Every structure is written in C-alpha cells, then in structure tokens.
Amino acid sequence: MNTREVGKAFEEIACEYLIENGYSIQDRNFHAGRIGEIDIVATKNGELYFVEVKGRNSLNYGSPAESISPQKKHKMRLSAQYYIKAKRMKEGFMNFVIVEILREKTSYKINLIQEVY
C-alpha cells in the first residue's frame, strides 16, 4: 500500500468510528483552494465538526496527534472558514477534532481529541 492508500484506509476507519459515536458525515476530503484540505466534516447534535485524521503504525516518532504542527492547525482553521463560506453557512463556533489512529497488529486503537484553535 502506498502512502495515499494508507491515508484513505485511516480515513475510512475514522468515518466508521465517528458514525458509531453519533456523528453524521457531511463531507470528505474538502479542498479549500490553495489553503489545504479538510479530511472529514461531520455534524453531531446540530454542531459542525472539522476532523483531521492522523494515523501511525507505531509510536516510535510520537503519537499521531503530536505530528500536527501549529501551522497545520492554522491552515485547518482557514480551511474551515473557507468551507463555511463555500457552503453559505452562518459563521459561528467551530469545533475541531483529531481522530488519532494507532495500528496494533490486527486491530486499531482510536482516540478522539477535541481541539480548540
């Protein structure tokens, strides 16, 4: 599997996890022009969530969430604003979530991290 295929597999796992936990998937891989991409846009209880998916096969280089730089967080916020404008939604509080996935032999450990940027 190449890097892109592995990323797509992690996104599939994240979507299944979110749905099992009461989220509704609205969009996937939304391109915000030259700013960046939002992995998943979801809703839960009437609130909008922008989801970044990070997966790793080991903790040798730290947890998946630790790989998200301040610059990436800034781009996520700008991408979320772009999404809201593109979808003609009312701007308000934005929820950011990281779905952290760690592959363990034949299973996955999933951690949902609420972020505020």
VENSULZI-V912835 format. One record per residue. D_FIRST is the distance of its C-alpha to the first C-alpha in whole Angstrom. Layout:
d_first-><D_FIRST D_FIRST>
This chain:
d_first-><0 4 7 8 6 6 10 10 10 12 15 15 16 18 20 20 22 24 25 26 28 30 28 28 25 27 24 21 19 23 24 27 28 27 27 24 22 22 19 22 25 27 31 32 36 37 35 32 29 27 23 21 18 17 14 14 13 17 20 20 20 22 21 19 22 24 21 23 26 29 28 25 27 30 28 27 30 31 28 30 33 32 30 34 36 33 34 38 38 40 39 39 38 34 32 29 26 23 21 20 17 17 14 17 16 16 17 17 20 21 23 25 27 30 30 33 33>
